[in-house]
Amino acid sequence: MINGNELKEYIENLRLKASEIKNLQKENIKRRAIVIEFSGAPKAGKTACISSLAQFFKKNKYKVHVIHEAASICPVSDKHGLFFDLWTLCSTFTELIEILGNEENRFDIVLIDRGIFDALCWFNWLCAQGKFENKSKINLERLMLSDEIIKYIDIVFSFMVKPEISMQRKYANLLTDISGTIMNTDTLEQYNNSTRSMIEQYGKRFHHLEVIDTSDTEQIFINKEVTEKTLDVIRELWTGR
């Protein structure tokens, strides 16, 4: 448990670092927005971290845009089908293209709640469940991993969490403990295995891929770790060092 004084010290140190890096931006040629994707199993702390990161950068005078998870509004009913994940990915990437292709949208940072790497993990899981052929999966991976696409993804934070912890978080404040089609320990473990496989197979194709295990970590420390790593990458991209 973090105490008030420690939290104030964390906040002040991060604020100073963010201010220093923002000033460095003025000394260098303005490039496109830094694009950060968050991937991970349900209840891994991903969305809470995105919210914290967005607020941190906004309060420190960075222009931030959040591309929210499209799965929650997907009109495809079969969550275990290819079309569900394909629609979700295309919806997210369409919004990203609109931002990057519009000169008027001069954002410093774009945060994506589920994107290309997340889609790779779910497509791999679907294929393992026999939902579509391996040949189709390979063709989709070639598209998603083409240089013209993944070059825009500067950081991927892949959130991992033990299935039992994920289930505890899901039902902690609910008056039911009935498992769902995705929210059950078997599916969550299968997804974790799929993620590990994609990290091993394709992790090096991304500029920066950071694995964050949230199983035994308080949300505030997760937020701090992600914020620090994000600031380090931004410094590197804006200054080349």
C-alpha positions as CSV (number, residue, x, y, z in Angstrom):
1,M,0.0,0.0,0.0
2,I,1.4,3.4,-1.0
3,N,1.2,6.3,1.5
4,G,0.3,9.9,0.7
5,N,3.9,11.3,0.8
6,E,5.2,8.6,-1.5
7,L,2.4,9.2,-4.0
8,K,3.1,13.0,-4.0
9,E,6.8,12.2,-4.6
10,Y,5.9,9.9,-7.5
11,I,3.6,12.5,-9.0
12,E,6.1,15.3,-8.7
13,N,8.9,13.2,-10.3
14,L,6.7,12.2,-13.2
15,R,5.5,15.7,-13.7
16,L,9.0,17.1,-13.9
17,K,10.0,14.3,-16.3
18,A,7.0,15.0,-18.5
19,S,7.7,18.7,-18.5
20,E,11.4,18.2,-19.5
21,I,10.4,15.9,-22.4
22,K,7.7,18.3,-23.6
23,N,10.3,21.1,-23.7
24,L,12.6,18.8,-25.7
25,Q,9.8,18.5,-28.3
26,K,10.2,22.2,-29.1
27,E,13.8,21.7,-29.9
28,N,13.2,19.0,-32.4
29,I,11.2,18.6,-35.6
30,K,7.6,17.7,-34.8
31,R,6.7,14.2,-35.9
32,R,3.4,12.4,-36.0
33,A,1.7,11.4,-32.8
34,I,3.2,8.7,-30.6
35,V,0.8,5.7,-30.9
36,I,0.5,3.4,-27.9
37,E,-1.5,0.2,-27.9
38,F,-2.8,-1.6,-24.9
39,S,-3.6,-5.3,-25.2
40,G,-4.6,-7.9,-22.6
41,A,-7.1,-10.1,-21.0
42,P,-10.3,-8.8,-19.4
43,K,-9.8,-7.3,-15.9
44,A,-6.0,-7.0,-16.3
45,G,-6.2,-3.3,-15.4
46,K,-5.7,-2.1,-19.0
47,T,-8.5,0.3,-19.3
48,A,-7.9,1.9,-15.9
49,C,-4.2,2.4,-16.9
50,I,-5.3,4.1,-20.2
51,S,-7.5,6.5,-18.3
52,S,-4.7,7.3,-15.8
53,L,-2.2,7.8,-18.6
54,A,-4.5,10.0,-20.6
55,Q,-5.2,12.2,-17.6
56,F,-1.5,12.4,-16.7
57,F,-0.5,13.7,-20.2
58,K,-3.4,16.0,-20.5
59,K,-2.7,17.6,-17.2
60,N,0.9,18.1,-18.3
61,K,0.0,19.9,-21.5
62,Y,0.2,17.1,-24.0
63,K,-2.5,16.7,-26.7
64,V,-4.0,13.2,-26.2
65,H,-6.6,11.2,-28.1
66,V,-8.0,7.9,-26.9
67,I,-9.3,5.3,-29.3
68,H,-11.7,3.3,-27.1
69,E,-12.2,-0.4,-27.4
70,A,-14.5,-1.1,-30.3
71,A,-15.5,-4.6,-29.1
72,S,-18.1,-3.1,-26.8
73,I,-20.0,-1.6,-29.7
74,C,-19.4,-4.3,-32.3
75,P,-22.7,-5.3,-34.0
76,V,-21.5,-8.8,-34.6
77,S,-23.2,-11.1,-32.1
78,D,-20.8,-14.1,-32.2
79,K,-18.0,-13.1,-29.9
80,H,-16.2,-16.3,-30.7
81,G,-16.3,-15.7,-34.5
82,L,-13.7,-14.3,-36.9
83,F,-16.0,-11.4,-38.0
84,F,-16.3,-10.1,-34.4
85,D,-12.5,-9.6,-34.0
86,L,-12.1,-8.5,-37.7
87,W,-14.8,-5.8,-37.3
88,T,-13.3,-4.6,-34.0
89,L,-9.8,-4.4,-35.6
90,C,-11.0,-2.6,-38.7
91,S,-13.0,-0.1,-36.7
92,T,-10.0,0.7,-34.5
93,F,-7.6,1.0,-37.4
94,T,-10.0,3.2,-39.4
95,E,-10.1,5.7,-36.5
96,L,-6.3,5.7,-36.3
97,I,-5.9,6.2,-40.0
98,E,-8.3,9.2,-39.8
99,I,-6.2,10.8,-37.0
100,L,-2.8,10.1,-38.6
101,G,-4.0,11.2,-42.1
102,N,-5.5,14.5,-41.0
103,E,-3.0,17.3,-40.6
104,E,-5.5,19.2,-38.4
105,N,-5.4,16.5,-35.8
106,R,-2.0,17.4,-34.3
107,F,-2.0,15.1,-31.3
108,D,1.1,14.3,-29.3
109,I,-0.1,10.9,-28.1
110,V,-2.8,8.5,-29.3
111,L,-3.8,5.7,-26.9
112,I,-5.5,2.6,-28.3
113,D,-7.6,0.3,-26.1
114,R,-7.0,-3.0,-28.1
115,G,-5.4,-2.8,-31.6
116,I,-3.2,-4.8,-33.9
117,F,-1.3,-6.9,-31.3
118,D,-4.5,-7.6,-29.4
119,A,-6.1,-8.8,-32.7
120,L,-3.1,-11.1,-33.3
121,C,-3.7,-12.7,-29.9
122,W,-7.4,-13.2,-30.5
123,F,-7.0,-14.5,-34.0
124,N,-4.5,-17.0,-32.8
125,W,-6.9,-18.1,-30.1
126,L,-9.7,-18.4,-32.6
127,C,-7.6,-20.6,-34.8
128,A,-6.6,-22.8,-31.9
129,Q,-10.3,-23.3,-31.2
130,G,-10.9,-24.4,-34.8
131,K,-13.0,-21.3,-35.7
132,F,-11.1,-20.8,-39.0
133,E,-8.2,-22.3,-40.9
134,N,-4.6,-21.7,-40.1
135,K,-4.1,-20.5,-43.7
136,S,-6.6,-17.7,-43.1
137,K,-4.8,-16.8,-39.9
138,I,-1.5,-16.5,-41.7
139,N,-2.9,-14.3,-44.4
140,L,-4.4,-12.0,-41.7
141,E,-1.1,-11.9,-39.8
142,R,0.8,-10.9,-43.0
143,L,-1.6,-8.0,-43.4
144,M,-1.4,-6.8,-39.8
145,L,2.3,-7.2,-39.6
146,S,3.1,-5.4,-42.9
147,D,5.7,-2.6,-42.4
148,E,3.2,0.0,-43.7
149,I,0.9,-0.8,-40.8
150,I,2.9,-1.7,-37.7
151,K,5.4,1.1,-38.2
152,Y,2.8,3.4,-36.8
153,I,2.6,1.5,-33.5
154,D,5.3,2.9,-31.3
155,I,4.6,1.0,-28.0
156,V,2.5,-2.1,-27.2
157,F,1.7,-2.7,-23.5
158,S,0.6,-6.4,-23.3
159,F,-1.2,-6.8,-19.9
160,M,-1.1,-10.3,-18.4
161,V,-3.1,-11.5,-15.4
162,K,-3.7,-14.9,-13.8
163,P,-7.2,-16.2,-14.8
164,E,-8.3,-16.6,-11.2
165,I,-7.3,-13.0,-10.4
166,S,-9.2,-11.8,-13.4
167,M,-12.3,-13.6,-12.3
168,Q,-12.0,-12.2,-8.8
169,R,-11.8,-8.7,-10.1
170,K,-14.8,-9.3,-12.4
171,Y,-17.2,-10.5,-9.8
172,A,-15.9,-8.7,-6.7
173,N,-18.8,-6.2,-6.7
174,L,-21.4,-8.3,-8.5
175,L,-24.2,-10.4,-7.0
176,T,-23.5,-13.3,-9.3
177,D,-20.6,-15.7,-9.9
178,I,-21.9,-17.3,-13.1
179,S,-19.1,-17.5,-15.7
180,G,-19.5,-16.0,-19.2
181,T,-18.4,-17.2,-22.7
182,I,-15.1,-15.2,-22.3
183,M,-15.0,-14.7,-18.6
184,N,-14.1,-18.2,-17.4
185,T,-10.8,-19.6,-16.3
186,D,-10.4,-21.9,-19.3
187,T,-10.8,-19.3,-21.9
188,L,-8.7,-16.7,-20.0
189,E,-5.9,-19.2,-19.7
190,Q,-6.1,-20.1,-23.4
191,Y,-5.9,-16.4,-24.2
192,N,-2.8,-16.0,-22.0
193,N,-1.2,-18.9,-23.8
194,S,-2.1,-17.3,-27.1
195,T,-0.6,-14.0,-26.0
196,R,2.7,-15.7,-24.9
197,S,2.8,-17.4,-28.3
198,M,2.4,-14.1,-30.2
199,I,5.0,-12.4,-28.0
200,E,7.5,-15.1,-28.8
201,Q,6.7,-15.2,-32.5
202,Y,6.1,-11.6,-33.3
203,G,7.2,-9.5,-30.4
204,K,10.4,-8.2,-32.1
205,R,8.4,-7.0,-35.1
206,F,7.1,-4.1,-32.9
207,H,9.3,-1.1,-32.0
208,H,8.6,-1.5,-28.2
209,L,6.6,-4.3,-26.7
210,E,6.3,-4.3,-22.9
211,V,4.7,-7.1,-20.9
212,I,3.0,-6.0,-17.7
213,D,1.9,-8.7,-15.3
214,T,-0.8,-7.2,-13.1
215,S,-1.7,-10.2,-11.1
216,D,-0.1,-9.2,-7.8
217,T,0.4,-5.4,-8.3
218,E,-1.8,-2.5,-7.2
219,Q,-3.2,-0.4,-10.0
220,I,-1.3,2.7,-8.9
221,F,2.0,0.9,-9.3
222,I,0.9,-0.4,-12.7
223,N,0.0,3.1,-13.8
224,K,3.4,4.4,-12.5
225,E,5.4,1.7,-14.4
226,V,3.5,2.3,-17.7
227,T,3.8,6.1,-17.4
228,E,7.6,5.9,-16.8
229,K,8.2,3.6,-19.7
230,T,6.0,5.7,-21.9
231,L,8.0,8.8,-21.1
232,D,11.3,7.0,-21.8
233,V,10.1,5.9,-25.2
234,I,8.8,9.4,-26.1
235,R,12.1,10.9,-25.1
236,E,13.9,8.4,-27.4
237,L,11.5,9.0,-30.3
238,W,11.6,12.8,-30.0
239,T,15.3,13.2,-29.5
240,G,16.9,10.0,-30.8
241,R,18.5,9.2,-27.5
